[in-house]
Amino acid sequence: MILKTVLNDELKYMINAAKYLAKGYDEQYDEMEWFARWDLPEEIGEEWIDAKGIIYSPQLLKTIPHESLVLLLRILFNFENAFTNPAMIDVWSNEAIKTHKFWEEQRQLAKSFLESLDKEYIL
């Protein structure tokens, strides 16, 4: 198969982050390093917030379709809002990550991001 567009390192990183986010709790837990499992939701959220510089990198912005960028920014915004909003403290438990509406929405956004890229890239 021939790639429709070449994947750059920034996009590869975000694709991997989205693939991980899109998984269910059990898979996420099994794949997380043993020392981080006790705080899995925060680990995932911090990874996305730390990726803010990657999302806004010129390399990614030049490569990524607009629809995909909007989805990435929604995921990032949701995590930033959850971290800074005291009313959302309930999303940061290992129990919440299993079924909380916030996490279901984040997983769906990650899946939509991956689907939007499938139009441009062979993932």
MIMI-124074 format. One record per atom (N, C-alpha, C): residue in three letters; atom name; x, y, z. Coordinates in nm, 2 decimals. Layout:
N
<sekol code="Ala" site="CA" px="X" py="Y" pz="Z"/>
...
This chain:
123
<sekol code="Met" site="N" px="0.08" py="-0.12" pz="0.00"/>
<sekol code="Met" site="CA" px="0.00" py="0.00" pz="0.00"/>
<sekol code="Met" site="C" px="0.09" py="0.12" pz="0.00"/>
<sekol code="Ile" site="N" px="0.04" py="0.23" pz="-0.06"/>
<sekol code="Ile" site="CA" px="0.12" py="0.35" pz="-0.07"/>
<sekol code="Ile" site="C" px="0.05" py="0.45" pz="0.02"/>
<sekol code="Leu" site="N" px="0.12" py="0.52" pz="0.11"/>
<sekol code="Leu" site="CA" px="0.07" py="0.62" pz="0.19"/>
<sekol code="Leu" site="C" px="0.01" py="0.74" pz="0.11"/>
<sekol code="Lys" site="N" px="-0.10" py="0.79" pz="0.14"/>
<sekol code="Lys" site="CA" px="-0.16" py="0.90" pz="0.07"/>
<sekol code="Lys" site="C" px="-0.08" py="1.03" pz="0.10"/>
<sekol code="Thr" site="N" px="-0.04" py="1.04" pz="0.23"/>
<sekol code="Thr" site="CA" px="0.04" py="1.15" pz="0.27"/>
<sekol code="Thr" site="C" px="0.14" py="1.09" pz="0.37"/>
<sekol code="Val" site="N" px="0.26" py="1.14" pz="0.37"/>
<sekol code="Val" site="CA" px="0.37" py="1.10" pz="0.46"/>
<sekol code="Val" site="C" px="0.34" py="1.14" pz="0.61"/>
<sekol code="Leu" site="N" px="0.35" py="1.05" pz="0.70"/>
<sekol code="Leu" site="CA" px="0.33" py="1.08" pz="0.84"/>
<sekol code="Leu" site="C" px="0.45" py="1.14" pz="0.90"/>
<sekol code="Asn" site="N" px="0.44" py="1.26" pz="0.97"/>
<sekol code="Asn" site="CA" px="0.55" py="1.32" pz="1.03"/>
<sekol code="Asn" site="C" px="0.55" py="1.27" pz="1.18"/>
<sekol code="Asp" site="N" px="0.66" py="1.30" pz="1.25"/>
<sekol code="Asp" site="CA" px="0.68" py="1.25" pz="1.39"/>
<sekol code="Asp" site="C" px="0.57" py="1.30" pz="1.48"/>
<sekol code="Glu" site="N" px="0.53" py="1.43" pz="1.46"/>
<sekol code="Glu" site="CA" px="0.43" py="1.49" pz="1.55"/>
<sekol code="Glu" site="C" px="0.30" py="1.42" pz="1.53"/>
<sekol code="Leu" site="N" px="0.26" py="1.40" pz="1.40"/>
<sekol code="Leu" site="CA" px="0.14" py="1.33" pz="1.38"/>
<sekol code="Leu" site="C" px="0.14" py="1.19" pz="1.43"/>
<sekol code="Lys" site="N" px="0.25" py="1.12" pz="1.41"/>
<sekol code="Lys" site="CA" px="0.26" py="0.98" pz="1.46"/>
<sekol code="Lys" site="C" px="0.24" py="0.98" pz="1.61"/>
<sekol code="Tyr" site="N" px="0.29" py="1.08" pz="1.68"/>
<sekol code="Tyr" site="CA" px="0.28" py="1.09" pz="1.83"/>
<sekol code="Tyr" site="C" px="0.13" py="1.10" pz="1.86"/>
<sekol code="Met" site="N" px="0.06" py="1.19" pz="1.79"/>
<sekol code="Met" site="CA" px="-0.08" py="1.22" pz="1.82"/>
<sekol code="Met" site="C" px="-0.17" py="1.10" pz="1.79"/>
<sekol code="Ile" site="N" px="-0.14" py="1.03" pz="1.68"/>
<sekol code="Ile" site="CA" px="-0.21" py="0.91" pz="1.64"/>
<sekol code="Ile" site="C" px="-0.20" py="0.81" pz="1.75"/>
<sekol code="Asn" site="N" px="-0.08" py="0.79" pz="1.80"/>
<sekol code="Asn" site="CA" px="-0.06" py="0.69" pz="1.91"/>
<sekol code="Asn" site="C" px="-0.13" py="0.73" pz="2.04"/>
<sekol code="Ala" site="N" px="-0.13" py="0.86" pz="2.07"/>
<sekol code="Ala" site="CA" px="-0.20" py="0.91" pz="2.19"/>
<sekol code="Ala" site="C" px="-0.35" py="0.89" pz="2.17"/>
<sekol code="Ala" site="N" px="-0.40" py="0.91" pz="2.05"/>
<sekol code="Ala" site="CA" px="-0.55" py="0.90" pz="2.02"/>
<sekol code="Ala" site="C" px="-0.59" py="0.75" pz="2.03"/>
<sekol code="Lys" site="N" px="-0.50" py="0.66" pz="1.97"/>
<sekol code="Lys" site="CA" px="-0.53" py="0.52" pz="1.97"/>
<sekol code="Lys" site="C" px="-0.54" py="0.47" pz="2.12"/>
<sekol code="Tyr" site="N" px="-0.45" py="0.52" pz="2.20"/>
<sekol code="Tyr" site="CA" px="-0.45" py="0.48" pz="2.34"/>
<sekol code="Tyr" site="C" px="-0.58" py="0.53" pz="2.41"/>
<sekol code="Leu" site="N" px="-0.61" py="0.66" pz="2.39"/>
<sekol code="Leu" site="CA" px="-0.73" py="0.72" pz="2.45"/>
<sekol code="Leu" site="C" px="-0.86" py="0.65" pz="2.40"/>
<sekol code="Ala" site="N" px="-0.86" py="0.61" pz="2.28"/>
<sekol code="Ala" site="CA" px="-0.98" py="0.54" pz="2.22"/>
<sekol code="Ala" site="C" px="-1.01" py="0.41" pz="2.28"/>
<sekol code="Lys" site="N" px="-0.91" py="0.35" pz="2.35"/>
<sekol code="Lys" site="CA" px="-0.93" py="0.21" pz="2.40"/>
<sekol code="Lys" site="C" px="-1.02" py="0.22" pz="2.53"/>
<sekol code="Gly" site="N" px="-1.07" py="0.10" pz="2.56"/>
<sekol code="Gly" site="CA" px="-1.15" py="0.09" pz="2.69"/>
<sekol code="Gly" site="C" px="-1.05" py="0.08" pz="2.81"/>
<sekol code="Tyr" site="N" px="-1.11" py="0.10" pz="2.93"/>
<sekol code="Tyr" site="CA" px="-1.03" py="0.10" pz="3.05"/>
<sekol code="Tyr" site="C" px="-0.94" py="-0.02" pz="3.07"/>
<sekol code="Asp" site="N" px="-0.99" py="-0.14" pz="3.05"/>
<sekol code="Asp" site="CA" px="-0.91" py="-0.26" pz="3.07"/>
<sekol code="Asp" site="C" px="-0.79" py="-0.26" pz="2.99"/>
<sekol code="Glu" site="N" px="-0.80" py="-0.23" pz="2.86"/>
<sekol code="Glu" site="CA" px="-0.68" py="-0.22" pz="2.77"/>
<sekol code="Glu" site="C" px="-0.59" py="-0.11" pz="2.81"/>
<sekol code="Gln" site="N" px="-0.64" py="0.01" pz="2.85"/>
<sekol code="Gln" site="CA" px="-0.56" py="0.12" pz="2.89"/>
<sekol code="Gln" site="C" px="-0.48" py="0.08" pz="3.02"/>
<sekol code="Tyr" site="N" px="-0.55" py="0.01" pz="3.11"/>
<sekol code="Tyr" site="CA" px="-0.48" py="-0.03" pz="3.24"/>
<sekol code="Tyr" site="C" px="-0.37" py="-0.13" pz="3.21"/>
<sekol code="Asp" site="N" px="-0.40" py="-0.23" pz="3.12"/>
<sekol code="Asp" site="CA" px="-0.30" py="-0.33" pz="3.09"/>
<sekol code="Asp" site="C" px="-0.18" py="-0.28" pz="3.03"/>
<sekol code="Glu" site="N" px="-0.20" py="-0.17" pz="2.94"/>
<sekol code="Glu" site="CA" px="-0.08" py="-0.12" pz="2.87"/>
<sekol code="Glu" site="C" px="-0.01" py="-0.01" pz="2.94"/>
<sekol code="Met" site="N" px="-0.06" py="0.04" pz="3.05"/>
<sekol code="Met" site="CA" px="0.01" py="0.15" pz="3.13"/>
<sekol code="Met" site="C" px="0.12" py="0.09" pz="3.21"/>
<sekol code="Glu" site="N" px="0.23" py="0.16" pz="3.23"/>
<sekol code="Glu" site="CA" px="0.33" py="0.11" pz="3.32"/>
<sekol code="Glu" site="C" px="0.28" py="0.09" pz="3.46"/>
<sekol code="Trp" site="N" px="0.33" py="-0.01" pz="3.52"/>
<sekol code="Trp" site="CA" px="0.27" py="-0.06" pz="3.65"/>
<sekol code="Trp" site="C" px="0.27" py="0.05" pz="3.75"/>
<sekol code="Phe" site="N" px="0.37" py="0.14" pz="3.75"/>
<sekol code="Phe" site="CA" px="0.38" py="0.24" pz="3.86"/>
<sekol code="Phe" site="C" px="0.28" py="0.36" pz="3.83"/>
<sekol code="Ala" site="N" px="0.22" py="0.37" pz="3.72"/>
<sekol code="Ala" site="CA" px="0.13" py="0.48" pz="3.69"/>
<sekol code="Ala" site="C" px="-0.02" py="0.43" pz="3.69"/>
<sekol code="Arg" site="N" px="-0.04" py="0.30" pz="3.71"/>
<sekol code="Arg" site="CA" px="-0.18" py="0.25" pz="3.70"/>
<sekol code="Arg" site="C" px="-0.27" py="0.31" pz="3.81"/>
<sekol code="Trp" site="N" px="-0.21" py="0.34" pz="3.93"/>
<sekol code="Trp" site="CA" px="-0.29" py="0.39" pz="4.04"/>
<sekol code="Trp" site="C" px="-0.36" py="0.52" pz="4.00"/>
<sekol code="Asp" site="N" px="-0.30" py="0.59" pz="3.91"/>
<sekol code="Asp" site="CA" px="-0.35" py="0.73" pz="3.87"/>
<sekol code="Asp" site="C" px="-0.37" py="0.74" pz="3.72"/>
<sekol code="Leu" site="N" px="-0.43" py="0.63" pz="3.66"/>
<sekol code="Leu" site="CA" px="-0.44" py="0.62" pz="3.52"/>
<sekol code="Leu" site="C" px="-0.51" py="0.75" pz="3.45"/>
<sekol code="Pro" site="N" px="-0.62" py="0.79" pz="3.50"/>
<sekol code="Pro" site="CA" px="-0.69" py="0.91" pz="3.44"/>
<sekol code="Pro" site="C" px="-0.60" py="1.03" pz="3.43"/>
<sekol code="Glu" site="N" px="-0.53" py="1.06" pz="3.54"/>
<sekol code="Glu" site="CA" px="-0.44" py="1.18" pz="3.54"/>
<sekol code="Glu" site="C" px="-0.33" py="1.16" pz="3.44"/>
<sekol code="Glu" site="N" px="-0.27" py="1.04" pz="3.44"/>
<sekol code="Glu" site="CA" px="-0.16" py="1.01" pz="3.34"/>
<sekol code="Glu" site="C" px="-0.20" py="1.04" pz="3.20"/>
<sekol code="Ile" site="N" px="-0.32" py="0.99" pz="3.16"/>
<sekol code="Ile" site="CA" px="-0.37" py="1.01" pz="3.03"/>
<sekol code="Ile" site="C" px="-0.40" py="1.16" pz="3.00"/>
<sekol code="Gly" site="N" px="-0.46" py="1.23" pz="3.10"/>
<sekol code="Gly" site="CA" px="-0.49" py="1.37" pz="3.08"/>
<sekol code="Gly" site="C" px="-0.37" py="1.46" pz="3.07"/>
<sekol code="Glu" site="N" px="-0.27" py="1.43" pz="3.15"/>
<sekol code="Glu" site="CA" px="-0.14" py="1.50" pz="3.15"/>
<sekol code="Glu" site="C" px="-0.07" py="1.48" pz="3.02"/>
<sekol code="Glu" site="N" px="-0.07" py="1.36" pz="2.97"/>
<sekol code="Glu" site="CA" px="-0.01" py="1.33" pz="2.84"/>
<sekol code="Glu" site="C" px="-0.07" py="1.42" pz="2.73"/>
<sekol code="Trp" site="N" px="-0.20" py="1.44" pz="2.73"/>
<sekol code="Trp" site="CA" px="-0.26" py="1.53" pz="2.63"/>
<sekol code="Trp" site="C" px="-0.23" py="1.67" pz="2.65"/>
<sekol code="Ile" site="N" px="-0.23" py="1.72" pz="2.78"/>
<sekol code="Ile" site="CA" px="-0.19" py="1.86" pz="2.80"/>
<sekol code="Ile" site="C" px="-0.05" py="1.88" pz="2.77"/>
<sekol code="Asp" site="N" px="0.04" py="1.79" pz="2.80"/>
<sekol code="Asp" site="CA" px="0.18" py="1.80" pz="2.76"/>
<sekol code="Asp" site="C" px="0.20" py="1.80" pz="2.61"/>
<sekol code="Ala" site="N" px="0.11" py="1.75" pz="2.54"/>
<sekol code="Ala" site="CA" px="0.12" py="1.74" pz="2.39"/>
<sekol code="Ala" site="C" px="0.07" py="1.87" pz="2.32"/>
<sekol code="Lys" site="N" px="0.03" py="1.97" pz="2.40"/>
<sekol code="Lys" site="CA" px="-0.02" py="2.09" pz="2.35"/>
<sekol code="Lys" site="C" px="0.08" py="2.16" pz="2.25"/>
<sekol code="Gly" site="N" px="0.21" py="2.15" pz="2.28"/>
<sekol code="Gly" site="CA" px="0.31" py="2.21" pz="2.19"/>
<sekol code="Gly" site="C" px="0.32" py="2.13" pz="2.06"/>
<sekol code="Ile" site="N" px="0.29" py="2.00" pz="2.07"/>
<sekol code="Ile" site="CA" px="0.29" py="1.92" pz="1.95"/>
<sekol code="Ile" site="C" px="0.17" py="1.95" pz="1.86"/>
<sekol code="Ile" site="N" px="0.06" py="1.97" pz="1.92"/>
<sekol code="Ile" site="CA" px="-0.06" py="2.00" pz="1.85"/>
<sekol code="Ile" site="C" px="-0.05" py="2.13" pz="1.77"/>
<sekol code="Tyr" site="N" px="0.02" py="2.23" pz="1.84"/>
<sekol code="Tyr" site="CA" px="0.03" py="2.36" pz="1.78"/>
<sekol code="Tyr" site="C" px="0.16" py="2.37" pz="1.70"/>
<sekol code="Ser" site="N" px="0.24" py="2.26" pz="1.68"/>
<sekol code="Ser" site="CA" px="0.36" py="2.27" pz="1.60"/>
<sekol code="Ser" site="C" px="0.34" py="2.30" pz="1.46"/>
<sekol code="Pro" site="N" px="0.42" py="2.38" pz="1.39"/>
<sekol code="Pro" site="CA" px="0.41" py="2.41" pz="1.25"/>
<sekol code="Pro" site="C" px="0.40" py="2.28" pz="1.16"/>
<sekol code="Gln" site="N" px="0.48" py="2.18" pz="1.20"/>
<sekol code="Gln" site="CA" px="0.48" py="2.06" pz="1.12"/>
<sekol code="Gln" site="C" px="0.35" py="1.99" pz="1.12"/>
<sekol code="Leu" site="N" px="0.28" py="1.98" pz="1.24"/>
<sekol code="Leu" site="CA" px="0.15" py="1.92" pz="1.24"/>
<sekol code="Leu" site="C" px="0.05" py="2.01" pz="1.18"/>
<sekol code="Leu" site="N" px="0.05" py="2.14" pz="1.20"/>
<sekol code="Leu" site="CA" px="-0.05" py="2.23" pz="1.14"/>
<sekol code="Leu" site="C" px="-0.05" py="2.23" pz="0.99"/>
<sekol code="Lys" site="N" px="0.07" py="2.21" pz="0.93"/>
<sekol code="Lys" site="CA" px="0.09" py="2.20" pz="0.79"/>
<sekol code="Lys" site="C" px="0.03" py="2.07" pz="0.73"/>
<sekol code="Thr" site="N" px="0.03" py="1.97" pz="0.81"/>
<sekol code="Thr" site="CA" px="0.00" py="1.84" pz="0.75"/>
<sekol code="Thr" site="C" px="-0.14" py="1.79" pz="0.78"/>
<sekol code="Ile" site="N" px="-0.19" py="1.83" pz="0.89"/>
<sekol code="Ile" site="CA" px="-0.32" py="1.77" pz="0.94"/>
<sekol code="Ile" site="C" px="-0.44" py="1.84" pz="0.87"/>
<sekol code="Pro" site="N" px="-0.54" py="1.76" pz="0.84"/>
<sekol code="Pro" site="CA" px="-0.66" py="1.82" pz="0.78"/>
<sekol code="Pro" site="C" px="-0.73" py="1.90" pz="0.89"/>
<sekol code="His" site="N" px="-0.81" py="2.00" pz="0.85"/>
<sekol code="His" site="CA" px="-0.87" py="2.09" pz="0.95"/>
<sekol code="His" site="C" px="-0.97" py="2.02" pz="1.04"/>
<sekol code="Glu" site="N" px="-1.04" py="1.93" pz="0.98"/>
<sekol code="Glu" site="CA" px="-1.14" py="1.85" pz="1.06"/>
<sekol code="Glu" site="C" px="-1.07" py="1.77" pz="1.18"/>
<sekol code="Ser" site="N" px="-0.95" py="1.72" pz="1.14"/>
<sekol code="Ser" site="CA" px="-0.87" py="1.64" pz="1.24"/>
<sekol code="Ser" site="C" px="-0.82" py="1.74" pz="1.35"/>
<sekol code="Leu" site="N" px="-0.77" py="1.85" pz="1.31"/>
<sekol code="Leu" site="CA" px="-0.72" py="1.95" pz="1.40"/>
<sekol code="Leu" site="C" px="-0.83" py="1.99" pz="1.50"/>
<sekol code="Val" site="N" px="-0.95" py="2.02" pz="1.45"/>
<sekol code="Val" site="CA" px="-1.06" py="2.06" pz="1.54"/>
<sekol code="Val" site="C" px="-1.08" py="1.95" pz="1.65"/>
<sekol code="Leu" site="N" px="-1.08" py="1.83" pz="1.61"/>
<sekol code="Leu" site="CA" px="-1.10" py="1.72" pz="1.70"/>
<sekol code="Leu" site="C" px="-0.99" py="1.71" pz="1.81"/>
<sekol code="Leu" site="N" px="-0.87" py="1.72" pz="1.76"/>
<sekol code="Leu" site="CA" px="-0.76" py="1.73" pz="1.86"/>
<sekol code="Leu" site="C" px="-0.77" py="1.84" pz="1.96"/>
<sekol code="Leu" site="N" px="-0.81" py="1.96" pz="1.91"/>
<sekol code="Leu" site="CA" px="-0.82" py="2.07" pz="2.00"/>
<sekol code="Leu" site="C" px="-0.94" py="2.05" pz="2.10"/>
<sekol code="Arg" site="N" px="-1.05" py="1.98" pz="2.05"/>
<sekol code="Arg" site="CA" px="-1.16" py="1.96" pz="2.15"/>
<sekol code="Arg" site="C" px="-1.11" py="1.86" pz="2.26"/>
<sekol code="Ile" site="N" px="-1.04" py="1.76" pz="2.22"/>
<sekol code="Ile" site="CA" px="-0.98" py="1.67" pz="2.32"/>
<sekol code="Ile" site="C" px="-0.90" py="1.75" pz="2.42"/>
<sekol code="Leu" site="N" px="-0.80" py="1.82" pz="2.37"/>
<sekol code="Leu" site="CA" px="-0.72" py="1.90" pz="2.46"/>
<sekol code="Leu" site="C" px="-0.79" py="2.00" pz="2.54"/>
<sekol code="Phe" site="N" px="-0.89" py="2.07" pz="2.49"/>
<sekol code="Phe" site="CA" px="-0.97" py="2.17" pz="2.56"/>
<sekol code="Phe" site="C" px="-1.04" py="2.09" pz="2.68"/>
<sekol code="Asn" site="N" px="-1.10" py="1.98" pz="2.65"/>
<sekol code="Asn" site="CA" px="-1.18" py="1.90" pz="2.75"/>
<sekol code="Asn" site="C" px="-1.09" py="1.86" pz="2.86"/>
<sekol code="Phe" site="N" px="-0.96" py="1.82" pz="2.83"/>
<sekol code="Phe" site="CA" px="-0.87" py="1.78" pz="2.94"/>
<sekol code="Phe" site="C" px="-0.83" py="1.90" pz="3.02"/>
<sekol code="Glu" site="N" px="-0.80" py="2.01" pz="2.95"/>
<sekol code="Glu" site="CA" px="-0.76" py="2.14" pz="3.02"/>
<sekol code="Glu" site="C" px="-0.87" py="2.18" pz="3.11"/>
<sekol code="Asn" site="N" px="-0.99" py="2.18" pz="3.06"/>
<sekol code="Asn" site="CA" px="-1.11" py="2.22" pz="3.14"/>
<sekol code="Asn" site="C" px="-1.13" py="2.13" pz="3.26"/>
<sekol code="Ala" site="N" px="-1.11" py="2.00" pz="3.24"/>
<sekol code="Ala" site="CA" px="-1.13" py="1.91" pz="3.35"/>
<sekol code="Ala" site="C" px="-1.03" py="1.93" pz="3.46"/>
<sekol code="Phe" site="N" px="-0.90" py="1.96" pz="3.42"/>
<sekol code="Phe" site="CA" px="-0.80" py="1.98" pz="3.52"/>
<sekol code="Phe" site="C" px="-0.82" py="2.11" pz="3.60"/>
<sekol code="Thr" site="N" px="-0.87" py="2.21" pz="3.54"/>
<sekol code="Thr" site="CA" px="-0.88" py="2.34" pz="3.60"/>
<sekol code="Thr" site="C" px="-1.02" py="2.37" pz="3.67"/>
<sekol code="Asn" site="N" px="-1.11" py="2.28" pz="3.64"/>
<sekol code="Asn" site="CA" px="-1.25" py="2.30" pz="3.69"/>
<sekol code="Asn" site="C" px="-1.27" py="2.22" pz="3.82"/>
<sekol code="Pro" site="N" px="-1.28" py="2.28" pz="3.94"/>
<sekol code="Pro" site="CA" px="-1.30" py="2.20" pz="4.06"/>
<sekol code="Pro" site="C" px="-1.43" py="2.11" pz="4.05"/>
<sekol code="Ala" site="N" px="-1.52" py="2.15" pz="3.98"/>
<sekol code="Ala" site="CA" px="-1.65" py="2.08" pz="3.97"/>
<sekol code="Ala" site="C" px="-1.63" py="1.94" pz="3.90"/>
<sekol code="Met" site="N" px="-1.52" py="1.93" pz="3.83"/>
<sekol code="Met" site="CA" px="-1.49" py="1.80" pz="3.75"/>
<sekol code="Met" site="C" px="-1.40" py="1.71" pz="3.82"/>
<sekol code="Ile" site="N" px="-1.38" py="1.73" pz="3.95"/>
<sekol code="Ile" site="CA" px="-1.29" py="1.64" pz="4.02"/>
<sekol code="Ile" site="C" px="-1.33" py="1.49" pz="4.01"/>
<sekol code="Asp" site="N" px="-1.45" py="1.47" pz="3.99"/>
<sekol code="Asp" site="CA" px="-1.50" py="1.33" pz="3.99"/>
<sekol code="Asp" site="C" px="-1.45" py="1.25" pz="3.87"/>
<sekol code="Val" site="N" px="-1.40" py="1.31" pz="3.77"/>
<sekol code="Val" site="CA" px="-1.35" py="1.24" pz="3.65"/>
<sekol code="Val" site="C" px="-1.21" py="1.18" pz="3.67"/>
<sekol code="Trp" site="N" px="-1.14" py="1.21" pz="3.78"/>
<sekol code="Trp" site="CA" px="-1.01" py="1.17" pz="3.79"/>
<sekol code="Trp" site="C" px="-0.99" py="1.05" pz="3.89"/>
<sekol code="Ser" site="N" px="-1.07" py="0.96" pz="3.87"/>
<sekol code="Ser" site="CA" px="-1.06" py="0.83" pz="3.95"/>
<sekol code="Ser" site="C" px="-1.06" py="0.71" pz="3.85"/>
<sekol code="Asn" site="N" px="-1.00" py="0.61" pz="3.89"/>
<sekol code="Asn" site="CA" px="-0.99" py="0.49" pz="3.81"/>
<sekol code="Asn" site="C" px="-1.13" py="0.43" pz="3.79"/>
<sekol code="Glu" site="N" px="-1.22" py="0.46" pz="3.88"/>
<sekol code="Glu" site="CA" px="-1.36" py="0.41" pz="3.86"/>
<sekol code="Glu" site="C" px="-1.43" py="0.50" pz="3.76"/>
<sekol code="Ala" site="N" px="-1.41" py="0.63" pz="3.76"/>
<sekol code="Ala" site="CA" px="-1.47" py="0.72" pz="3.66"/>
<sekol code="Ala" site="C" px="-1.43" py="0.69" pz="3.52"/>
<sekol code="Ile" site="N" px="-1.30" py="0.66" pz="3.50"/>
<sekol code="Ile" site="CA" px="-1.25" py="0.64" pz="3.37"/>
<sekol code="Ile" site="C" px="-1.32" py="0.52" pz="3.30"/>
<sekol code="Lys" site="N" px="-1.38" py="0.43" pz="3.37"/>
<sekol code="Lys" site="CA" px="-1.45" py="0.32" pz="3.31"/>
<sekol code="Lys" site="C" px="-1.58" py="0.36" pz="3.25"/>
<sekol code="Thr" site="N" px="-1.66" py="0.45" pz="3.31"/>
<sekol code="Thr" site="CA" px="-1.79" py="0.47" pz="3.26"/>
<sekol code="Thr" site="C" px="-1.84" py="0.62" pz="3.26"/>
<sekol code="His" site="N" px="-1.76" py="0.71" pz="3.31"/>
<sekol code="His" site="CA" px="-1.80" py="0.85" pz="3.32"/>
<sekol code="His" site="C" px="-1.82" py="0.91" pz="3.18"/>
<sekol code="Lys" site="N" px="-1.92" py="0.99" pz="3.17"/>
<sekol code="Lys" site="CA" px="-1.96" py="1.05" pz="3.04"/>
<sekol code="Lys" site="C" px="-1.84" py="1.13" pz="2.98"/>
<sekol code="Phe" site="N" px="-1.76" py="1.19" pz="3.07"/>
<sekol code="Phe" site="CA" px="-1.65" py="1.27" pz="3.02"/>
<sekol code="Phe" site="C" px="-1.55" py="1.18" pz="2.94"/>
<sekol code="Trp" site="N" px="-1.52" py="1.06" pz="3.00"/>
<sekol code="Trp" site="CA" px="-1.43" py="0.97" pz="2.94"/>
<sekol code="Trp" site="C" px="-1.49" py="0.90" pz="2.81"/>
<sekol code="Glu" site="N" px="-1.62" py="0.88" pz="2.82"/>
<sekol code="Glu" site="CA" px="-1.68" py="0.82" pz="2.70"/>
<sekol code="Glu" site="C" px="-1.67" py="0.92" pz="2.58"/>
<sekol code="Glu" site="N" px="-1.69" py="1.05" pz="2.61"/>
<sekol code="Glu" site="CA" px="-1.68" py="1.16" pz="2.51"/>
<sekol code="Glu" site="C" px="-1.54" py="1.17" pz="2.46"/>
<sekol code="Gln" site="N" px="-1.44" py="1.16" pz="2.55"/>
<sekol code="Gln" site="CA" px="-1.30" py="1.17" pz="2.50"/>
<sekol code="Gln" site="C" px="-1.27" py="1.05" pz="2.41"/>
<sekol code="Arg" site="N" px="-1.31" py="0.94" pz="2.45"/>
<sekol code="Arg" site="CA" px="-1.29" py="0.82" pz="2.37"/>
<sekol code="Arg" site="C" px="-1.35" py="0.83" pz="2.23"/>
<sekol code="Gln" site="N" px="-1.47" py="0.88" pz="2.23"/>
<sekol code="Gln" site="CA" px="-1.54" py="0.90" pz="2.10"/>
<sekol code="Gln" site="C" px="-1.47" py="1.01" pz="2.01"/>
<sekol code="Leu" site="N" px="-1.42" py="1.11" pz="2.07"/>
<sekol code="Leu" site="CA" px="-1.35" py="1.22" pz="2.00"/>
<sekol code="Leu" site="C" px="-1.22" py="1.16" pz="1.94"/>
<sekol code="Ala" site="N" px="-1.15" py="1.08" pz="2.02"/>
<sekol code="Ala" site="CA" px="-1.03" py="1.01" pz="1.97"/>
<sekol code="Ala" site="C" px="-1.06" py="0.92" pz="1.85"/>
<sekol code="Lys" site="N" px="-1.16" py="0.85" pz="1.86"/>
<sekol code="Lys" site="CA" px="-1.20" py="0.76" pz="1.75"/>
<sekol code="Lys" site="C" px="-1.24" py="0.84" pz="1.63"/>
<sekol code="Ser" site="N" px="-1.31" py="0.95" pz="1.65"/>
<sekol code="Ser" site="CA" px="-1.34" py="1.04" pz="1.54"/>
<sekol code="Ser" site="C" px="-1.22" py="1.10" pz="1.47"/>
<sekol code="Phe" site="N" px="-1.12" py="1.14" pz="1.56"/>
<sekol code="Phe" site="CA" px="-1.00" py="1.19" pz="1.51"/>
<sekol code="Phe" site="C" px="-0.93" py="1.09" pz="1.42"/>
<sekol code="Leu" site="N" px="-0.92" py="0.96" pz="1.46"/>
<sekol code="Leu" site="CA" px="-0.86" py="0.86" pz="1.38"/>
<sekol code="Leu" site="C" px="-0.93" py="0.83" pz="1.25"/>
<sekol code="Glu" site="N" px="-1.06" py="0.83" pz="1.26"/>
<sekol code="Glu" site="CA" px="-1.14" py="0.82" pz="1.14"/>
<sekol code="Glu" site="C" px="-1.12" py="0.93" pz="1.04"/>
<sekol code="Ser" site="N" px="-1.11" py="1.05" pz="1.09"/>
<sekol code="Ser" site="CA" px="-1.09" py="1.17" pz="1.00"/>
<sekol code="Ser" site="C" px="-0.96" py="1.16" pz="0.93"/>
<sekol code="Leu" site="N" px="-0.86" py="1.10" pz="1.00"/>
<sekol code="Leu" site="CA" px="-0.73" py="1.08" pz="0.94"/>
<sekol code="Leu" site="C" px="-0.73" py="0.97" pz="0.83"/>
<sekol code="Asp" site="N" px="-0.81" py="0.88" pz="0.85"/>
<sekol code="Asp" site="CA" px="-0.82" py="0.76" pz="0.76"/>
<sekol code="Asp" site="C" px="-0.85" py="0.81" pz="0.62"/>
<sekol code="Lys" site="N" px="-0.91" py="0.92" pz="0.61"/>
<sekol code="Lys" site="CA" px="-0.94" py="0.98" pz="0.48"/>
<sekol code="Lys" site="C" px="-0.82" py="1.03" pz="0.40"/>
<sekol code="Glu" site="N" px="-0.72" py="1.07" pz="0.48"/>
<sekol code="Glu" site="CA" px="-0.59" py="1.12" pz="0.43"/>
<sekol code="Glu" site="C" px="-0.47" py="1.02" pz="0.44"/>
<sekol code="Tyr" site="N" px="-0.48" py="0.94" pz="0.54"/>
<sekol code="Tyr" site="CA" px="-0.36" py="0.85" pz="0.56"/>
<sekol code="Tyr" site="C" px="-0.41" py="0.71" pz="0.57"/>
<sekol code="Ile" site="N" px="-0.32" py="0.62" pz="0.55"/>
<sekol code="Ile" site="CA" px="-0.35" py="0.47" pz="0.57"/>
<sekol code="Ile" site="C" px="-0.29" py="0.44" pz="0.71"/>
<sekol code="Leu" site="N" px="-0.38" py="0.43" pz="0.81"/>
<sekol code="Leu" site="CA" px="-0.33" py="0.41" pz="0.95"/>
<sekol code="Leu" site="C" px="-0.31" py="0.26" pz="0.98"/>
